[in-house]
Amino acid sequence: MVIGDSKNNLFWTCGILGNFLLVPRLKELEFCPQEFENHVPCFNVSANLALGSSNGNEYDRLCGHEPRQNCLVLSPVNYKIPLRWPTGRDVIWFANVKITAQEVMSSGSLTKRMMMLEEEQISFRSASLMFDGIEDYSHQIAEMIGLRNESNFIHAGVRTILDIGCGYGSFGAHLFSDQLLTMCIANYEALGSQVQLTLERGLPAMIGSFMSNQLPFPSLSFDMLHCARCGIDWDQKDGMYLIEVDRVLKPGGYFVWTSPLTNFQGASKDRTKEHKKTGDFVHSFAENLCWEMLSQQDETIIWKKTSKRNCYSSRKPGLGPSTCSKIQDVESPYYRPLQACIGGTQSRRWIPIEERTTWPSRAHLNKSELALYGFHPVEFADDTDYWKAAVRNYWSLLSPVIFSDHPKRPGDEDPSPPYNMLRNVLDMNANFGGFNSALLEARKSVWVMNVVPTNGPNHLPLIMDRGFVGVLHDWCESFPTYPRSYDLVHAAGLLSLEIGQHRRCTMLDLFTEIDRLLRPEGWVIIRDTSPLIESSRALTSRLKWDARVVEIESNSDERLLICQKPFFKRQAN
């Protein structure tokens, strides 16, 4: 039966490829024990402490030292499907996250104290503007930069923000309405996780620490870095934490530091001396990094990274860290040890944020910008058109109708999936970020975590420069996030990339990881060659997913696999 959209000249067919009649039925996977409900592989604080890690290093990511558990993670007993955006930004279900009522009530940081416990829900709505409320705070930062208010950040070249130790995401939630995209990173936490709650609110977040290793982002990635009582001792490790901040910050970008350490008033004499020592080190080191201090108000200081490369060579000899050599200056490190040299200074992408195209035009790189990556405008335009058409067709297929005994594309008489049906999207093989761009152009209320596999072409710098967020990742390792993080997982060409190499993991390992990342009733879209899709279709039965193979007539060598994860949860004892 042909199902298609003649307007787009793309036709799709639901085939019987990979039907259970063609392959032996495989045994379904077991459900994981209860302790796996919120388990994140590669993060084992107690094991790291046993290995001698300390001073924050116990939070480091350490993969490969625990046996793989190919089992299905069940949702908590009282888990509920998250509320749709934008309601879900301000109200989440208490049972969906691992946090105690006492922790909600005693939260003390700037963003944490915005929470209120209301019956079965946690509310992030504030009844009135508090003195140190998020709106006042954001407005203060804008004024310190020299802007009228936070809605002018975009015009100053700010689009992407890295929020270190983000509380529960309220800073990013507020700025989202001004078209700013804030990525939260925080240490792994077994209870009351900042990352888990931020993702539950429908906001970008991942587990990340740079206590020992560089972050898996390219140099010159973010327009602003924000640390509000984030718990990092910036004066430790000879300033290497500040060097890492400088590496991922674009030229002309801003570093915002809010901490009691910056304000000596009201502190004891001994505490004042300690604060002053730390503050003096950070001020001096920032100056040696060629940062300009713009302003200080109350506990907040803002620095601006230099836009001029020659600043580094104009420093007095021996003053501050040296710039990295070409060998040291890896553009896209993958959890490499922290470096003591200034990175990114030799990059062709050294463009001050005030000289970049502002958002949303930034998403469509111009001819000169594309030349930095070796791409021609025609090639980029073709990729854009391809993904626009793909998103139109994908969206119409996200309906349980396709899993019926007589599958069909929903027609005009069927309600179209709402624009806010999905919120958190993971693109496992993002290429140029075209899927992300097409979803936004189609006005879907999503954000996308663009993942660039470590064993494929590295287009992550291009993705970040388009004003999107993303990360490098090895898909033979678990992704640094909690179970039930995403509403949609998309993978185009990933299986060909992974299976085509001698890898240390299997396709089953990959699919159980997708299941861990996916929320109940979440969707999976896989596009790949027919043989790989057929093999994948057989695996979906082991995962208990509903699945349907869709043939793409315009490309006979490729197929789509559309899947939905059922809602299973642990029964109360």
C-alpha positions in Angstrom: 0.0 0.0 0.0 1.5 3.4 -1.0 1.3 6.1 1.6 2.8 9.4 0.6 2.7 13.2 0.2 2.5 14.0 -3.5 3.0 17.7 -2.7 6.6 16.9 -1.6 7.0 14.3 -4.4 8.1 11.8 -1.8 6.3 8.5 -1.5 6.6 6.1 1.3 5.4 2.5 1.6 4.8 0.4 4.6 6.5 -2.9 3.7 6.8 -6.2 5.4 10.6 -6.0 5.5 11.9 -7.4 8.7 8.5 -9.0 9.4 8.7 -11.7 12.1 7.8 -14.2 9.5 11.2 -13.7 7.9 13.3 -14.0 11.0 13.2 -16.3 14.1 11.6 -14.8 17.1 14.3 -13.8 19.6 13.9 -13.9 23.3 12.8 -10.6 24.9 15.2 -8.9 27.2 14.5 -8.9 31.0 13.8 -5.8 33.0 16.7 -4.5 35.0 16.7 -4.6 38.9 15.2 -1.6 40.7 18.6 -0.1 41.4 19.0 0.7 37.7 16.0 3.1 37.6 18.2 6.1 37.6 21.6 4.4 36.9 24.1 6.1 34.7 26.9 3.8 33.4 30.5 5.2 33.5 29.8 7.2 36.7 30.6 5.3 39.8 31.7 7.7 42.6 32.4 4.9 45.2 34.5 2.9 42.7 36.5 6.0 41.7 37.2 6.8 45.4 38.4 3.2 45.8 40.8 3.8 42.9 42.2 6.8 44.8 40.4 9.6 43.1 39.7 12.7 45.2 39.4 16.5 45.0 36.5 16.3 42.6 38.1 13.6 40.4 35.7 11.0 41.8 33.0 12.5 39.6 35.0 11.8 36.5 33.5 9.7 33.7 35.2 6.2 33.6 33.9 3.8 31.0 34.7 0.2 30.4 35.1 -1.0 34.0 31.7 -2.4 34.6 29.9 -5.3 32.8 27.3 -4.4 30.3 23.7 -4.9 31.4 21.6 -5.7 28.4 18.3 -5.3 30.3 15.5 -2.8 30.1 15.3 0.0 32.6 11.9 0.3 34.2 10.3 3.6 35.1 9.7 4.3 38.8 6.4 3.1 40.3 4.5 6.4 40.1 6.1 7.7 36.9 3.9 9.8 34.7 4.4 11.1 31.1 5.9 14.6 31.4 3.6 17.5 30.7 4.0 19.1 27.2 6.0 22.2 26.6 5.7 24.9 27.7 3.7 23.7 30.7 6.4 21.1 31.5 9.0 23.8 31.8 7.4 25.0 35.0 5.8 21.9 36.4 7.2 18.4 36.6 6.0 15.2 38.3 7.7 14.6 41.6 7.9 10.8 41.1 9.7 11.2 37.8 13.0 12.3 39.4 15.1 11.0 42.2 14.8 13.7 44.8 13.4 13.9 48.3 10.8 16.3 49.5 13.3 17.6 52.1 15.8 18.4 49.4 13.1 20.3 47.5 12.2 22.4 50.5 15.8 23.0 51.6 17.3 23.9 48.2 19.5 26.9 48.7 21.2 28.0 45.5 20.0 30.9 43.3 18.1 28.6 40.9 17.2 25.8 43.2 15.3 28.0 45.6 12.7 28.7 42.9 11.2 25.3 43.5 8.0 24.6 45.4 6.5 21.2 46.2 2.8 21.0 45.3 1.1 17.6 46.0 2.5 15.2 43.3 4.3 18.0 41.4 7.4 20.3 41.7 6.6 23.8 40.5 9.3 26.2 39.3 6.8 29.2 39.1 7.7 32.0 41.4 4.7 33.9 42.8 6.5 37.2 42.7 9.8 38.6 41.6 12.2 37.8 44.4 15.1 40.2 45.1 17.5 37.7 43.7 15.0 36.1 41.3 16.0 34.8 37.9 14.4 37.7 35.9 16.2 40.4 38.0 19.4 38.4 37.8 19.3 38.1 34.0 18.4 41.7 33.7 21.4 42.6 35.9 23.8 40.6 33.7 22.5 42.3 30.5 23.0 45.8 32.1 26.5 44.8 33.2 27.4 43.9 29.6 26.0 47.3 28.5 22.6 46.1 27.2 19.2 47.4 28.0 17.8 44.0 29.0 18.2 40.3 28.4 16.2 40.4 25.2 19.2 42.3 23.7 21.6 39.4 24.2 20.9 38.1 20.7 21.9 41.5 19.2 25.2 41.4 21.1 26.1 38.1 19.5 25.0 35.8 22.3 23.0 32.7 21.3 24.5 29.7 23.1 25.4 29.6 26.8 27.2 26.9 28.8 25.7 26.9 32.4 28.1 25.2 34.8 26.4 23.7 37.8 23.1 25.0 36.6 20.9 24.4 39.7 17.7 23.1 38.1 17.9 25.1 34.9 15.9 28.2 35.8 18.4 30.5 34.3 18.2 28.7 30.9 14.5 28.3 31.2 14.0 32.1 31.5 16.4 32.9 28.7 14.8 30.4 26.3 12.0 32.9 25.7 14.6 35.3 24.3 15.8 32.7 21.8 18.9 31.9 23.9 20.0 28.2 24.1 21.5 27.3 27.4 23.3 24.0 27.9 23.5 22.8 31.5 26.4 20.7 32.7 26.9 19.4 36.2 28.5 16.5 38.0 26.9 13.1 38.3 24.6 13.1 41.3 22.8 10.0 42.7 20.1 12.1 44.3 18.6 15.5 43.4 20.5 15.6 40.1 20.6 19.1 38.5 20.9 17.4 35.1 18.0 15.0 35.6 15.6 17.8 36.8 16.7 20.2 34.0 16.0 17.6 31.3 12.7 16.7 32.9 11.8 20.4 32.4 12.6 20.1 28.7 15.8 22.0 28.8 19.3 21.0 27.4 21.5 19.3 29.9 24.2 16.6 30.2 26.5 15.2 32.9 29.8 16.9 32.5 32.8 17.8 34.6 36.2 19.3 33.8 37.9 18.5 37.1 40.5 16.3 35.2 39.5 16.2 31.5 38.5 18.7 28.8 34.9 18.9 28.0 33.8 17.0 24.8 33.1 20.3 23.0 35.2 22.0 20.3 37.3 25.0 21.0 35.4 28.3 20.5 31.9 26.8 21.0 29.9 29.0 23.3 29.1 32.7 23.4 28.8 32.9 27.2 29.8 30.7 30.1 27.9 31.1 33.4 28.8 29.9 36.9 26.5 30.9 39.7 27.8 29.3 42.9 28.8 26.3 40.7 31.2 24.9 43.3 34.3 25.1 41.2 37.5 26.3 42.9 38.8 28.5 40.1 42.1 29.1 41.8 43.0 25.4 41.9 45.2 23.4 39.5 47.2 26.5 38.6 44.2 28.1 36.8 43.6 25.1 34.4 39.8 25.3 35.0 39.9 28.9 33.7 42.0 27.9 30.8 39.3 25.3 29.8 36.6 28.0 30.1 38.7 30.2 27.8 39.1 27.3 25.3 35.4 26.7 24.8 34.5 30.4 24.8 34.2 32.2 21.5 36.3 35.3 20.9 34.5 38.3 22.4 32.4 35.9 24.6 31.5 36.5 28.2 32.3 34.7 31.4 29.8 35.4 34.2 30.8 34.4 37.7 28.4 34.8 40.7 29.9 33.7 44.0 30.1 34.9 47.6 33.9 34.8 47.0 33.6 38.0 45.0 31.9 39.9 47.8 33.8 40.5 51.0 31.2 42.6 52.8 29.6 40.8 55.8 32.2 38.0 55.9 34.4 37.2 58.9 38.0 38.5 58.9 39.4 35.0 58.2 36.8 34.4 55.5 37.4 37.8 54.0 41.1 37.0 53.7 40.4 33.6 52.1 37.9 35.2 49.7 40.3 37.9 48.8 43.1 35.4 48.0 40.9 33.5 45.7 39.4 36.6 44.1 42.9 38.1 43.5 44.1 34.9 41.8 41.1 34.8 39.5 41.4 38.5 38.6 45.1 38.2 37.9 44.7 35.0 35.9 41.8 36.4 33.9 43.9 39.4 32.9 46.7 37.1 31.8 44.2 35.2 29.6 43.5 38.5 27.9 40.1 38.8 29.5 38.7 42.3 30.2 36.7 42.8 33.4 33.5 44.6 32.3 31.7 45.1 35.6 31.2 43.9 39.2 27.9 44.2 41.0 27.1 42.5 44.3 28.4 38.9 43.9 28.6 38.9 40.1 31.6 39.7 37.9 31.6 39.6 34.1 34.7 39.3 31.9 34.9 39.5 28.2 37.4 37.3 26.3 39.6 39.2 23.9 38.6 39.4 20.2 42.2 40.0 19.1 44.6 37.1 18.7 47.6 39.4 18.9 46.8 40.1 22.6 48.6 36.9 23.6 51.9 37.8 21.8 51.7 41.3 23.3 51.8 40.1 26.9 55.1 40.4 28.9 57.3 37.3 28.5 56.5 34.7 31.1 53.2 36.3 32.1 50.3 33.9 32.1 49.9 30.6 30.3 51.4 30.2 26.8 49.3 29.5 23.7 49.1 25.9 22.6 51.3 24.5 19.8 49.6 23.0 16.8 50.1 19.5 18.2 48.6 20.5 21.6 45.7 22.5 20.1 43.2 19.7 19.3 40.0 21.4 18.1 37.6 18.7 19.3 39.1 16.8 22.2 37.3 13.8 23.6 37.8 13.7 27.4 41.5 14.6 27.0 43.4 15.6 30.1 43.2 19.3 30.9 45.9 21.4 29.2 48.0 24.2 30.7 48.1 26.2 27.5 45.6 28.5 25.8 43.7 26.7 23.0 41.8 27.7 19.9 44.1 30.6 19.0 45.2 29.1 15.7 41.7 28.1 14.6 40.2 29.4 11.3 37.0 29.8 13.3 38.4 32.6 15.4 35.6 35.1 14.7 34.5 37.5 17.4 30.8 37.0 18.4 30.0 40.6 17.5 31.1 39.9 14.0 29.1 36.8 13.6 25.6 36.7 12.0 23.0 37.0 14.7 20.4 34.4 15.5 18.3 33.1 13.7 20.2 33.9 10.6 23.3 32.3 12.2 21.7 28.9 11.5 22.1 29.4 7.8 25.9 29.9 7.3 26.9 32.3 4.5 29.3 31.6 1.7 32.4 32.8 3.5 31.4 31.0 6.7 30.9 27.7 4.8 34.3 28.1 3.2 35.9 27.7 6.6 34.6 24.1 6.7 35.3 23.4 3.0 31.6 23.4 1.9 29.9 25.0 -1.1 26.6 26.8 -0.6 24.9 24.5 -3.1 25.9 21.4 -1.0 24.6 23.1 2.1 21.3 24.1 0.5 20.8 20.6 -0.8 21.3 19.2 2.8 18.8 21.8 4.1 16.1 20.9 1.5 16.6 17.2 2.2 16.0 17.6 5.9 13.0 19.9 5.4 11.3 17.2 3.3 12.3 14.5 5.7 10.9 16.3 8.8 7.6 16.8 7.0 7.3 13.1 6.4 8.7 12.0 9.7 6.2 14.0 11.7 3.2 12.5 9.8 4.5 9.0 10.7 4.7 9.6 14.4 1.3 8.0 15.1 0.2 4.7 16.5 -1.8 4.2 13.3 1.3 2.9 11.5 1.5 0.0 13.9 -2.0 -1.3 13.2 -2.7 -4.5 11.2 -3.5 -2.3 8.2 -0.9 0.5 8.4 -1.4 3.8 6.6 -0.1 7.3 6.8 -2.6 9.4 8.7 -4.7 11.3 6.2 -6.5 14.7 6.3 -9.2 13.1 8.4 -6.7 12.1 11.1 -5.5 14.7 13.6 -1.9 15.8 12.9 0.6 15.2 15.8 0.7 18.5 17.7 3.7 20.8 17.3 4.7 20.2 21.0 4.3 16.4 21.0 8.1 16.2 21.4 10.5 18.3 23.3 13.9 16.6 24.0 15.4 15.2 20.8 18.6 13.3 20.5 20.2 13.1 17.0 22.8 10.3 17.3 24.6 11.1 14.0 23.9 14.8 13.4 26.2 15.4 10.4 25.7 19.2 9.7 22.8 19.7 12.1 20.3 19.7 9.3 17.7 17.7 11.2 17.9 20.3 14.1 17.5 23.1 11.6 14.5 21.6 9.8 12.7 20.9 13.1 13.0 24.6 14.1 12.0 25.9 10.7 8.9 23.7 10.9 8.2 25.5 14.2 8.3 22.3 16.3 8.8 23.1 20.0 12.0 21.0 20.4 15.6 21.4 21.2 18.1 18.9 19.8 21.2 17.3 21.3 23.4 16.9 18.2 25.8 14.1 18.7 28.8 13.6 16.4 30.2 10.1 16.7 34.0 10.0 17.4 34.5 7.4 14.6 32.9 9.6 11.9 33.5 12.9 10.2 33.7 15.7 12.8 31.2 18.4 11.9 30.6 19.5 15.5 32.4 22.8 15.1 30.0 23.7 12.3 27.0 22.6 14.3 28.0 24.8 17.3 28.7 27.7 15.0 25.2 27.5 13.6 23.9 28.3 17.1 22.9 24.7 18.0 24.3 22.5 20.9 26.0 19.2 20.5 28.7 16.9 21.8 31.3 14.3 20.6 30.5 10.8 21.7 31.6 7.2 21.3 28.4 5.1 20.9 30.2 2.0 22.3 30.0 3.9 25.6 26.9 5.1 27.5 25.7 8.6 26.9 26.3 10.9 29.9 22.7 11.3 31.0 20.1 9.7 33.1 17.4 7.2 32.0 14.3 8.6 30.3 16.0 11.8 29.0 14.6 12.0 25.5 11.2 12.0 23.7 12.7 11.2 20.3 15.9 9.5 19.3 17.0 9.9 15.6 19.7 8.0 13.8 20.4 8.4 10.1 23.3 6.4 8.8 24.6 5.5 12.3 24.3 1.8 11.9 26.3 1.8 8.7 29.0 3.9 10.5 29.1 1.7 13.6 28.7 -1.7 12.0 31.1 -1.0 9.2 34.0 -0.8 11.6 35.5 -3.4 14.0 33.8 -2.1 17.1 33.9 -3.3 20.7 30.2 -3.3 21.0 27.2 -5.0 19.4 24.0 -3.7 17.8 22.2 -5.0 20.9 24.4 -2.9 23.1 23.5 0.2 21.0 19.8 -0.5 21.1 19.6 -1.2 24.8 21.3 2.2 25.3 18.7 3.9 23.1 16.0 2.2 25.3 17.7 3.6 28.4 17.7 7.1 27.0 14.2 7.0 25.8 11.1 8.1 27.7 8.1 5.8 27.9 5.9 6.3 24.8 9.0 8.0 23.2 9.8 7.5 19.5 12.8 6.2 17.5 13.5 7.0 13.9 16.3 5.0 12.2 17.3 5.5 8.6 19.8 3.2 7.0 20.4 0.5 4.4 17.8 -2.3 4.0 19.9 -5.2 5.5 20.7 -3.1 8.6 17.1 -2.0 9.0 15.9 -5.6 8.7 18.4 -6.7 11.4 17.3 -3.8 13.6 13.6 -4.7 13.2 14.3 -8.1 14.6 16.0 -6.5 17.6 13.1 -4.3 18.4 11.0 -7.3 19.4 13.6 -8.1 22.1 13.2 -4.5 23.4 9.3 -4.9 23.4 9.0 -1.8 21.1 6.2 -1.3 18.6 8.0 -1.1 15.2 7.3 -0.7 11.5 9.6 -0.7 8.5 8.8 2.0 6.0 10.1 1.9 2.5 11.4 5.0 0.8 10.6 4.8 -2.9 12.9 7.7 -3.8 15.9 5.7 -2.5 15.5 1.9 -2.9 18.6 1.1 -0.9 17.4 2.8 2.3 14.6 2.1 4.7 13.1 3.8 7.7 12.4 2.0 11.0 9.8 3.8 13.1 9.5 2.6 16.7 7.7 3.5 19.9 8.7 2.5 23.3 5.7 1.1 25.4 5.0 2.5 28.9 6.2 -0.2 31.3 6.7 0.7 35.0 7.6 -1.2 38.1 4.6 -2.4 40.2 4.3 -1.2 43.7 5.2 -3.8 46.3 
